[in-house]
Amino acid sequence: MKSQRPITSDDEHRVLQFRPRTTPSPVVHRGSAVVQKLRAAAPEPRDLSGYERPREAPDDFRHRMLANVAALAFTIALTAIGIWLAVSIADLRRTQDCVLMGRRDCVRITTPHI
């Protein structure tokens, strides 16, 4: 198989000069390059107090902790069910493989202790 390269010419390759929409600082031209002067200090950050909303109700710590405990209990129960399901599926698969091999002693028989 022959590798084919696209035919390129110099007309296809062009370097475009980046021009910002607004010029934040004075521009100094040196030769063919454009150099911007560094600013003395960064501007002060804007105050975010205009975006704050007053709380409609006080924070109910007890309710939040009960919700967290309920979520933790649900997560633990879901994890335990998932582990039980994985173990039972693995046991069922082991038994099924044993039966498909033609063996007769595949099922565990438990006897009560007297």
Z-matrix of the N, CA and C atoms (Angstrom, degrees):
N
C 1 1.436
C 2 1.523 1 108.26
N 3 1.270 2 115.52 1 131.59
C 4 1.446 3 121.97 2 -175.37
C 5 1.528 4 109.13 3 -93.91
N 6 1.324 5 115.54 4 133.59
C 7 1.469 6 117.61 5 177.70
C 8 1.524 7 108.40 6 -84.98
N 9 1.299 8 114.93 7 134.21
C 10 1.458 9 119.94 8 -178.72
C 11 1.518 10 109.14 9 -112.32
N 12 1.292 11 115.80 10 133.31
C 13 1.455 12 121.30 11 176.54
C 14 1.514 13 108.57 12 -107.48
N 15 1.313 14 116.63 13 141.21
C 16 1.465 15 117.52 14 177.11
C 17 1.523 16 110.96 15 -68.86
N 18 1.287 17 114.94 16 145.88
C 19 1.461 18 120.06 17 178.70
C 20 1.524 19 107.49 18 -81.08
N 21 1.328 20 115.19 19 124.93
C 22 1.465 21 119.82 20 -179.24
C 23 1.514 22 109.31 21 -119.84
N 24 1.287 23 113.64 22 151.25
C 25 1.458 24 118.82 23 175.48
C 26 1.521 25 108.03 24 -126.56
N 27 1.312 26 116.82 25 167.36
C 28 1.463 27 121.24 26 -178.66
C 29 1.521 28 111.93 27 -69.60
N 30 1.330 29 117.98 28 -17.67
C 31 1.463 30 120.49 29 -179.85
C 32 1.531 31 112.00 30 -72.00
N 33 1.341 32 117.30 31 -21.48
C 34 1.458 33 120.44 32 -178.05
C 35 1.520 34 113.27 33 -78.89
N 36 1.314 35 117.85 34 -22.75
C 37 1.459 36 121.74 35 -175.75
C 38 1.520 37 109.76 36 -101.57
N 39 1.334 38 115.04 37 120.95
C 40 1.446 39 120.77 38 179.54
C 41 1.515 40 109.47 39 -137.71
N 42 1.306 41 118.60 40 140.10
C 43 1.458 42 123.06 41 175.01
C 44 1.513 43 107.22 42 -100.22
N 45 1.325 44 115.65 43 121.73
C 46 1.451 45 120.60 44 179.58
C 47 1.517 46 109.46 45 -96.89
N 48 1.306 47 115.98 46 137.84
C 49 1.452 48 120.54 47 179.83
C 50 1.531 49 108.93 48 -84.02
N 51 1.336 50 115.75 49 132.87
C 52 1.455 51 121.17 50 178.48
C 53 1.520 52 109.08 51 -77.64
N 54 1.332 53 116.04 52 127.58
C 55 1.465 54 121.07 53 176.91
C 56 1.517 55 108.43 54 -123.47
N 57 1.317 56 118.04 55 115.41
C 58 1.464 57 119.54 56 179.23
C 59 1.522 58 110.55 57 -67.41
N 60 1.329 59 116.02 58 155.01
C 61 1.455 60 120.26 59 -178.92
C 62 1.517 61 112.26 60 -67.83
N 63 1.308 62 115.62 61 -41.16
C 64 1.465 63 120.03 62 176.72
C 65 1.513 64 108.45 63 -128.01
N 66 1.285 65 116.93 64 151.59
C 67 1.447 66 121.73 65 179.91
C 68 1.529 67 108.08 66 -103.07
N 69 1.354 68 118.70 67 107.78
C 70 1.449 69 120.81 68 -176.93
C 71 1.524 70 114.07 69 -75.71
N 72 1.308 71 117.51 70 -24.29
C 73 1.469 72 119.64 71 -178.96
C 74 1.526 73 109.18 72 -134.47
N 75 1.333 74 116.61 73 163.20
C 76 1.465 75 118.65 74 179.90
C 77 1.526 76 111.62 75 -61.64
N 78 1.318 77 115.90 76 147.73
C 79 1.452 78 122.36 77 -176.80
C 80 1.518 79 109.07 78 -107.72
N 81 1.321 80 115.50 79 135.90
C 82 1.457 81 121.81 80 177.08
C 83 1.527 82 107.13 81 -115.12
N 84 1.331 83 116.62 82 128.64
C 85 1.458 84 121.07 83 178.33
C 86 1.523 85 108.93 84 -95.14
N 87 1.330 86 116.89 85 125.07
C 88 1.458 87 122.25 86 175.73
C 89 1.520 88 107.41 87 -127.26
N 90 1.271 89 116.10 88 107.40
C 91 1.455 90 120.56 89 -178.83
C 92 1.515 91 109.30 90 65.35
N 93 1.326 92 116.34 91 -126.15
C 94 1.455 93 119.51 92 179.64
C 95 1.531 94 111.61 93 -98.73
N 96 1.350 95 118.16 94 -3.26
C 97 1.459 96 121.51 95 -178.52
C 98 1.525 97 110.56 96 -97.55
N 99 1.302 98 116.05 97 153.93
C 100 1.455 99 122.31 98 177.56
C 101 1.521 100 107.34 99 -109.19
N 102 1.332 101 117.41 100 126.26
C 103 1.455 102 122.21 101 -178.95
C 104 1.517 103 108.42 102 -119.89
N 105 1.336 104 116.79 103 131.78
C 106 1.456 105 120.73 104 177.13
C 107 1.523 106 108.78 105 -100.57
N 108 1.315 107 116.93 106 140.96
C 109 1.454 108 121.04 107 178.05
C 110 1.513 109 109.72 108 -73.87
N 111 1.326 110 115.52 109 147.25
C 112 1.449 111 120.60 110 178.07
C 113 1.520 112 109.70 111 -75.18
N 114 1.326 113 115.80 112 145.11
C 115 1.454 114 120.00 113 176.71
C 116 1.522 115 109.50 114 -79.50
N 117 1.308 116 116.77 115 152.01
C 118 1.457 117 120.97 116 -176.96
C 119 1.526 118 111.58 117 -69.93
N 120 1.319 119 117.96 118 -49.80
C 121 1.465 120 120.58 119 -177.52
C 122 1.526 121 109.11 120 -142.11
N 123 1.308 122 114.74 121 154.24
C 124 1.463 123 119.87 122 178.44
C 125 1.530 124 108.74 123 -74.58
N 126 1.328 125 117.59 124 146.84
C 127 1.462 126 118.82 125 179.48
C 128 1.531 127 110.59 126 -69.44
N 129 1.313 128 115.63 127 156.75
C 130 1.460 129 121.74 128 179.24
C 131 1.530 130 109.48 129 -66.27
N 132 1.318 131 117.37 130 139.28
C 133 1.463 132 118.61 131 177.63
C 134 1.528 133 110.16 132 -67.68
N 135 1.325 134 114.83 133 147.37
C 136 1.462 135 119.26 134 -179.02
C 137 1.518 136 110.77 135 -72.61
N 138 1.317 137 115.39 136 149.74
C 139 1.451 138 121.90 137 179.65
C 140 1.526 139 109.03 138 -77.08
N 141 1.325 140 117.49 139 133.42
C 142 1.452 141 122.08 140 -177.54
C 143 1.531 142 112.57 141 -96.40
N 144 1.312 143 117.62 142 9.56
C 145 1.459 144 119.67 143 -177.61
C 146 1.530 145 112.05 144 -66.34
N 147 1.297 146 118.34 145 -21.97
C 148 1.458 147 120.98 146 177.99
C 149 1.516 148 112.54 147 -68.65
N 150 1.328 149 118.10 148 -18.87
C 151 1.459 150 121.73 149 -178.82
C 152 1.524 151 112.70 150 -96.09
N 153 1.310 152 117.58 151 -5.61
C 154 1.457 153 120.57 152 -179.12
C 155 1.522 154 109.85 153 -75.04
N 156 1.338 155 114.96 154 142.54
C 157 1.459 156 120.73 155 176.57
C 158 1.519 157 108.35 156 -114.53
N 159 1.299 158 117.12 157 141.93
C 160 1.465 159 117.48 158 176.60
C 161 1.529 160 109.76 159 -70.22
N 162 1.326 161 116.09 160 145.94
C 163 1.464 162 120.11 161 179.65
C 164 1.518 163 109.23 162 -73.26
N 165 1.324 164 114.83 163 134.31
C 166 1.458 165 119.53 164 -179.23
C 167 1.523 166 111.23 165 -77.33
N 168 1.333 167 117.37 166 -34.29
C 169 1.460 168 121.65 167 179.42
C 170 1.530 169 108.04 168 -139.04
N 171 1.312 170 117.36 169 151.77
C 172 1.466 171 118.66 170 178.14
C 173 1.529 172 110.52 171 -66.61
N 174 1.313 173 115.85 172 155.17
C 175 1.456 174 121.53 173 -178.15
C 176 1.525 175 109.77 174 -70.15
N 177 1.337 176 116.91 175 125.02
C 178 1.459 177 121.94 176 -179.42
C 179 1.525 178 108.05 177 -95.42
N 180 1.340 179 116.15 178 95.18
C 181 1.450 180 122.00 179 -175.44
C 182 1.527 181 111.20 180 -63.73
N 183 1.327 182 117.51 181 -42.00
C 184 1.467 183 121.41 182 -177.61
C 185 1.530 184 111.04 183 -62.37
N 186 1.320 185 117.09 184 -45.26
C 187 1.464 186 120.95 185 179.92
C 188 1.527 187 110.89 186 -63.47
N 189 1.315 188 116.35 187 -40.04
C 190 1.467 189 120.12 188 -179.72
C 191 1.524 190 110.78 189 -65.77
N 192 1.337 191 117.75 190 -41.73
C 193 1.462 192 121.04 191 179.32
C 194 1.537 193 110.83 192 -66.95
N 195 1.336 194 117.81 193 -38.60
C 196 1.465 195 119.92 194 176.64
C 197 1.532 196 111.20 195 -63.94
N 198 1.319 197 116.23 196 -39.56
C 199 1.469 198 119.68 197 177.24
C 200 1.528 199 110.26 198 -65.25
N 201 1.328 200 117.93 199 -38.33
C 202 1.468 201 120.76 200 178.41
C 203 1.527 202 110.96 201 -66.50
N 204 1.336 203 117.26 202 -40.93
C 205 1.467 204 120.50 203 178.64
C 206 1.525 205 110.13 204 -65.60
N 207 1.334 206 117.22 205 -40.95
C 208 1.463 207 120.18 206 178.00
C 209 1.529 208 110.79 207 -63.54
N 210 1.316 209 117.49 208 -40.96
C 211 1.468 210 120.72 209 178.57
C 212 1.524 211 110.90 210 -65.44
N 213 1.343 212 117.06 211 -38.85
C 214 1.461 213 121.01 212 178.32
C 215 1.531 214 110.33 213 -65.99
N 216 1.343 215 117.69 214 -42.75
C 217 1.459 216 120.97 215 179.33
C 218 1.530 217 110.64 216 -63.93
N 219 1.325 218 117.05 217 -41.08
C 220 1.464 219 120.69 218 177.90
C 221 1.527 220 110.70 219 -63.15
N 222 1.326 221 117.16 220 -41.47
C 223 1.464 222 121.11 221 179.72
C 224 1.525 223 110.96 222 -65.16
N 225 1.331 224 116.96 223 -42.01
C 226 1.470 225 120.38 224 178.74
C 227 1.525 226 110.32 225 -65.11
N 228 1.340 227 116.99 226 -43.19
C 229 1.468 228 120.02 227 178.91
C 230 1.524 229 111.22 228 -62.99
N 231 1.319 230 116.79 229 -42.04
C 232 1.462 231 120.41 230 179.30
C 233 1.525 232 111.11 231 -64.50
N 234 1.328 233 117.34 232 -38.80
C 235 1.467 234 121.09 233 177.56
C 236 1.524 235 110.81 234 -66.23
N 237 1.330 236 116.84 235 -42.72
C 238 1.472 237 120.33 236 179.66
C 239 1.525 238 110.79 237 -63.99
N 240 1.314 239 117.54 238 -42.15
C 241 1.471 240 120.76 239 177.54
C 242 1.525 241 110.56 240 -63.16
N 243 1.319 242 117.35 241 -40.03
C 244 1.466 243 120.55 242 178.28
C 245 1.516 244 112.47 243 -64.24
N 246 1.343 245 116.85 244 -41.42
C 247 1.468 246 120.08 245 178.47
C 248 1.524 247 110.26 246 -66.37
N 249 1.347 248 117.80 247 -44.03
C 250 1.464 249 121.45 248 178.18
C 251 1.526 250 110.82 249 -59.78
N 252 1.320 251 116.68 250 -42.95
C 253 1.457 252 120.84 251 179.96
C 254 1.525 253 111.41 252 -64.18
N 255 1.316 254 117.33 253 -41.38
C 256 1.467 255 120.62 254 179.55
C 257 1.530 256 110.97 255 -65.30
N 258 1.332 257 117.17 256 -41.53
C 259 1.466 258 120.46 257 179.52
C 260 1.524 259 110.68 258 -66.76
N 261 1.340 260 117.85 259 -42.95
C 262 1.465 261 119.66 260 -179.12
C 263 1.532 262 111.61 261 -67.66
N 264 1.317 263 117.44 262 -35.84
C 265 1.478 264 119.75 263 177.00
C 266 1.524 265 110.28 264 -67.05
N 267 1.349 266 117.13 265 -39.57
C 268 1.466 267 120.16 266 178.39
C 269 1.522 268 110.63 267 -65.09
N 270 1.333 269 117.24 268 -39.95
C 271 1.466 270 120.62 269 178.45
C 272 1.520 271 110.98 270 -66.04
N 273 1.316 272 116.97 271 -42.24
C 274 1.465 273 121.09 272 177.83
C 275 1.530 274 110.74 273 -62.71
N 276 1.303 275 116.67 274 -39.10
C 277 1.469 276 120.64 275 179.51
C 278 1.521 277 110.51 276 -66.57
N 279 1.343 278 116.58 277 -41.38
C 280 1.459 279 120.62 278 178.06
C 281 1.532 280 110.48 279 -60.94
N 282 1.323 281 116.47 280 -44.60
C 283 1.471 282 120.88 281 179.62
C 284 1.527 283 110.71 282 -64.45
N 285 1.313 284 116.92 283 -42.76
C 286 1.464 285 121.10 284 -179.29
C 287 1.526 286 110.68 285 -64.97
N 288 1.335 287 117.88 286 -41.40
C 289 1.466 288 120.49 287 177.43
C 290 1.523 289 110.91 288 -62.39
N 291 1.337 290 115.80 289 -38.91
C 292 1.460 291 120.30 290 179.74
C 293 1.531 292 110.81 291 -63.67
N 294 1.334 293 116.14 292 -45.03
C 295 1.466 294 120.64 293 -179.48
C 296 1.523 295 110.55 294 -65.68
N 297 1.333 296 117.60 295 -40.50
C 298 1.463 297 120.56 296 -179.20
C 299 1.527 298 112.54 297 -68.01
N 300 1.343 299 117.76 298 -20.71
C 301 1.461 300 120.70 299 175.72
C 302 1.525 301 111.42 300 -81.07
N 303 1.330 302 116.83 301 -8.57
C 304 1.463 303 120.50 302 177.02
C 305 1.511 304 113.93 303 92.24
N 306 1.289 305 118.76 304 11.15
C 307 1.459 306 120.75 305 179.09
C 308 1.524 307 110.04 306 -79.76
N 309 1.339 308 115.37 307 157.23
C 310 1.458 309 119.50 308 -176.94
C 311 1.532 310 112.85 309 -107.68
N 312 1.285 311 118.88 310 -14.36
C 313 1.469 312 121.50 311 -175.49
C 314 1.532 313 111.27 312 -105.45
N 315 1.308 314 116.73 313 49.12
C 316 1.466 315 120.74 314 -173.50
C 317 1.523 316 113.68 315 -87.60
N 318 1.309 317 117.45 316 -33.66
C 319 1.463 318 121.32 317 -174.76
C 320 1.516 319 109.56 318 -91.54
N 321 1.305 320 116.56 319 134.45
C 322 1.473 321 120.57 320 176.77
C 323 1.528 322 108.03 321 -77.91
N 324 1.307 323 116.07 322 128.46
C 325 1.456 324 120.72 323 178.06
C 326 1.519 325 107.26 324 -108.84
N 327 1.315 326 115.33 325 122.59
C 328 1.466 327 118.76 326 179.13
C 329 1.510 328 109.09 327 -98.52
N 330 1.314 329 115.72 328 136.97
C 331 1.452 330 120.74 329 177.92
C 332 1.516 331 108.57 330 -111.08
N 333 1.315 332 117.02 331 139.34
C 334 1.464 333 118.59 332 178.73
C 335 1.536 334 110.24 333 -71.31
N 336 1.326 335 115.57 334 143.04
C 337 1.467 336 120.65 335 179.27
C 338 1.522 337 108.42 336 -86.30
N 339 1.316 338 116.07 337 131.43
C 340 1.460 339 120.93 338 -178.78
C 341 1.500 340 110.82 339 -99.44
